[in-house]
Amino acid sequence: MTIYDISEKAGVSIATVSRVLNGSSNVSEKTKKKVLDVINQYEYTPNAFARGLGLNTMKTIGIMCADSSDLYLAKAIYYIEQKLRTNGYDSILCCTGYDLENKKKSMNLLITKKVDGIILVGSNFIYEKESDNKYIADAATQVPLMLLNAAMDAPNVYSVVSDDYTSMYDATMDMIGKGIKDILYFYNSTSYSGKKKLAGYRAAMEEKGLLKSGNLLQFYQGSHEDIPSMTKHLKKLHAKGVRFNGLIAADDTLALASVKYAKEMNLRIPEDLSIIGYNNSLLVNCCDPELTSIDNKLETLCQHLITGLMGVLSGNEMPKRTIFSGELVKRGTTL
Amino acid sequence: MTIYDISEKAGVSIATVSRVLNGSSNVSEKTKKKVLDVINQYEYTPNAFARGLGLNTMKTIGIMCADSSDLYLAKAIYYIEQKLRTNGYDSILCCTGYDLENKKKSMNLLITKKVDGIILVGSNFIYEKESDNKYIADAATQVPLMLLNAAMDAPNVYSVVSDDYTSMYDATMDMIGKGIKDILYFYNSTSYSGKKKLAGYRAAMEEKGLLKSGNLLQFYQGSHEDIPSMTKHLKKLHAKGVRFNGLIAADDTLALASVKYAKEMNLRIPEDLSIIGYNNSLLVNCCDPELTSIDNKLETLCQHLITGLMGVLSGNEMPKRTIFSGELVKRGTTL
C-alpha cells in the first residue's frame, strides 16, 4: 500500500494525508477521521508514509529463500547479509519452504514490513506456469525485486545468474575429452537452475552421440541431505546392471554419495569412475580423493547483486539480467 | 515502545491515545496533536497499538543467529521456522555476525518490526561481562525472549539447552573406558556451549588423572569451514612430536578434518586413533569410516522451544530453563 492508495481510499489529496499525519490543524475534523480510518483499517504506518515521499527509508532489505539448511542457499544468504551490512542495510530473512502459498505469504509479510527491496535467493521461486509468478511481478510494483540464479521478465525485476548451462556443457565435454563415454547424470532438482544444468549435460552428450540410454539420467527424489539414501539409489542401479565410468552430479552432496558408492563397489576413482560435483562447497574437502566440482562463483554473484540493488535504490540503471561464467575446479575425482 | 510509553510521553491517558487513533471526535484538537506528535516522532504504528491492547498481533516471531552458513545454526533455523509455520506464525530472521554492536542493532530492528517474540539461536549471544547482556534483558521487557543452547537469568527470558557438559563428559569417559589414555580435545569456540563442552572433557580427564599436558587442549582459530587448514593444525602438532590415540572434537567439521589427518599420517581408524565428533550432522556420512558423533537432539530442543514460546504467548507458565540430554551415536571411528 502506497501513499497514493491512502489518498485514493480516503478520497482526499496526498497533501491532505500528509497534513493529517503531521498533526496540522489546517484540516477539517471530518477529513481527519477519513484518513485515520483508512490508516487504522490498513495498518498503514507513519514511517512507511515518509518512505513513500522519499523522505526516509527503513534501510532494510527482505531476503527470501526456500530452505536455509541447504548448503548452497545458506552460503548465499551469508554473503548477501554481509554485503548488505557493509552498505548500511539491515536484512530480514524469510525461509519459505518449497510451497507456493507460503512464498506468497512471506512476500506479503515483507511488503507489510516496509522493506526497501526484496532478494529471492535460488531458483525455486520461479514456476513453469506464468500465472504462478504473478506474486513476484506484483511485489515488484512496490519495491525492486532481485533474483539470484533465476530469471523472469517483469518491470522492476533484476536477475543475476550463473551460466549453469555452459558450466555443465563444458564439464561434460571435458570428461568426454578424456575418453569417458558412459556418463551418468545424477540430479535432484528441476528448478530453473536445475533445468539449465540438465540441458547443458544433454547438449554435450547428444552432440557426441553418447546419450544412448534413459538410464543415464538419474533423478533422485529423497531428502537433499540423506547421503546414504543417495548411495543406495546408485547401488540399486548397479544391481539392475547399469554401468557407467563417468558421473556428473547436479550438486556436491550427490557427488559425495557417488564417491561412497564407488568405494562400496570397489571402483577406483578416477580410473574406473570419474566424478564431478557442483557448487564447489565445503563438501569438496570431505571426501577422499577430494572432489572435482564446478565453482559457480557465488560470492561474485552476490556482490554484483548487492551493488546492483544499491544502484537501483539510488535511481541508477541496472541491467535486467547479468550472467557470470562458472569454472571447473579439478581435484582428485577426475583424470 | 508500548502504549503506556505513548500515553506517558504525550501526557495523556491510555484511553485518550486510543480515542485519537480510532478517530473519535471526543478529543480536543490540542490533545490530538500531542498524541500524533509522539506517534510521528517514535514511528509508533496503529497495529502495534492494537497489539499493546491484546487486540491483535502480527503473528510474527523474530529469529536471530550469528551465521546462517554454520551447519548447526542453519539446521536449528530450519526446524524453528518449520515449527513456527505449523503454529501459524511467520518468522523473520536476522543474521547478526559475531559482533555485539550488530547484535544490538538487529535486536532493535526486530522490536521495531513489532514481532511477538524473539528467539536467539546458538550460544554466541551471551557474553562473559554481565553488562554486555543488557540488550537481551532490555528486549525482554517488550517481548518474550527464548534462548536456544544458551542461558541467562532475567525476567521474560527462557532457555532450552542441551546438556553439553554431560554429553562431553560421558563421551570422554566412554573413550577412556576403551583403554585410550592420550585423548586430544580439538575445539574452535569459547561460547557458552563451547565452555560447557570443554569443561565436560576436562572433568573426565582430570578425574582419571589423564590431563597431563597442555598440548592435549588444541584451540583452532581459523575459518569454521576450512577443513584443510584444520588438518594442517594437527599435522603441525604431529611435527612437533605431540602424539595421541584418541581425539574428541567440539564439532563434526573438526572431527572430519581429524579423519583426514589420520589418513595422511597412515594412522588406522579407530585402532591407532579413535575420533568422536559433535552435532551428529550431515557430515557424519561424509567420511570413511563414518563418524561417531554426539547427537544433541536439536530437533527435540527446537520443538520444545516453540511449544514453550506458544505457551508463553498464550499467558501460560513456562520453566525458565529446560535441559535435554545428548546421546553418543557410535559409528566406525570409535572402538
Chai-1 contact restraints between the chains, C-beta under 6 A:
chainA,res_idxA,chainB,res_idxB,connection_type,confidence,min_distance_angstrom,max_distance_angstrom,comment,restraint_id
A,G23,B,K33,contact,1.0,0.0,6.0,A-B,restraint_1
A,G23,B,L36,contact,1.0,0.0,6.0,A-B,restraint_2
A,G23,B,D37,contact,1.0,0.0,6.0,A-B,restraint_3
A,E29,B,S25,contact,1.0,0.0,6.0,A-B,restraint_4
A,K33,B,G23,contact,1.0,0.0,6.0,A-B,restraint_5
A,L36,B,G23,contact,1.0,0.0,6.0,A-B,restraint_6
A,D37,B,G23,contact,1.0,0.0,6.0,A-B,restraint_7
A,N40,B,P46,contact,1.0,0.0,6.0,A-B,restraint_8
A,E43,B,P46,contact,1.0,0.0,6.0,A-B,restraint_9
A,E43,B,N47,contact,1.0,0.0,6.0,A-B,restraint_10
A,T45,B,T45,contact,1.0,0.0,6.0,A-B,restraint_11
A,P46,B,N40,contact,1.0,0.0,6.0,A-B,restraint_12
A,P46,B,E43,contact,1.0,0.0,6.0,A-B,restraint_13
A,N47,B,E43,contact,1.0,0.0,6.0,A-B,restraint_14
A,S68,B,S68,contact,1.0,0.0,6.0,A-B,restraint_15
A,S68,B,A74,contact,1.0,0.0,6.0,A-B,restraint_16
A,S68,B,I77,contact,1.0,0.0,6.0,A-B,restraint_17
A,S68,B,Y78,contact,1.0,0.0,6.0,A-B,restraint_18
A,S69,B,A74,contact,1.0,0.0,6.0,A-B,restraint_19
A,S69,B,K75,contact,1.0,0.0,6.0,A-B,restraint_20
A,S69,B,Y78,contact,1.0,0.0,6.0,A-B,restraint_21
A,A74,B,S68,contact,1.0,0.0,6.0,A-B,restraint_22
A,A74,B,S69,contact,1.0,0.0,6.0,A-B,restraint_23
A,A74,B,A74,contact,1.0,0.0,6.0,A-B,restraint_24
A,K75,B,S69,contact,1.0,0.0,6.0,A-B,restraint_25
A,I77,B,S68,contact,1.0,0.0,6.0,A-B,restraint_26
A,Y78,B,S68,contact,1.0,0.0,6.0,A-B,restraint_27
A,Y78,B,S69,contact,1.0,0.0,6.0,A-B,restraint_28
A,E81,B,C95,contact,1.0,0.0,6.0,A-B,restraint_29
A,D90,B,L109,contact,1.0,0.0,6.0,A-B,restraint_30
A,I92,B,I92,contact,1.0,0.0,6.0,A-B,restraint_31
A,L93,B,L93,contact,1.0,0.0,6.0,A-B,restraint_32
A,C95,B,E81,contact,1.0,0.0,6.0,A-B,restraint_33
A,L109,B,D90,contact,1.0,0.0,6.0,A-B,restraint_34
A,K113,B,K113,contact,1.0,0.0,6.0,A-B,restraint_35
A,E225,B,L282,contact,1.0,0.0,6.0,A-B,restraint_36
A,I227,B,N285,contact,1.0,0.0,6.0,A-B,restraint_37
A,P228,B,N285,contact,1.0,0.0,6.0,A-B,restraint_38
A,L256,B,C286,contact,1.0,0.0,6.0,A-B,restraint_39
A,L282,B,E225,contact,1.0,0.0,6.0,A-B,restraint_40
A,N285,B,I227,contact,1.0,0.0,6.0,A-B,restraint_41
A,N285,B,P228,contact,1.0,0.0,6.0,A-B,restraint_42
A,C286,B,L256,contact,1.0,0.0,6.0,A-B,restraint_43
A,C286,B,C286,contact,1.0,0.0,6.0,A-B,restraint_44
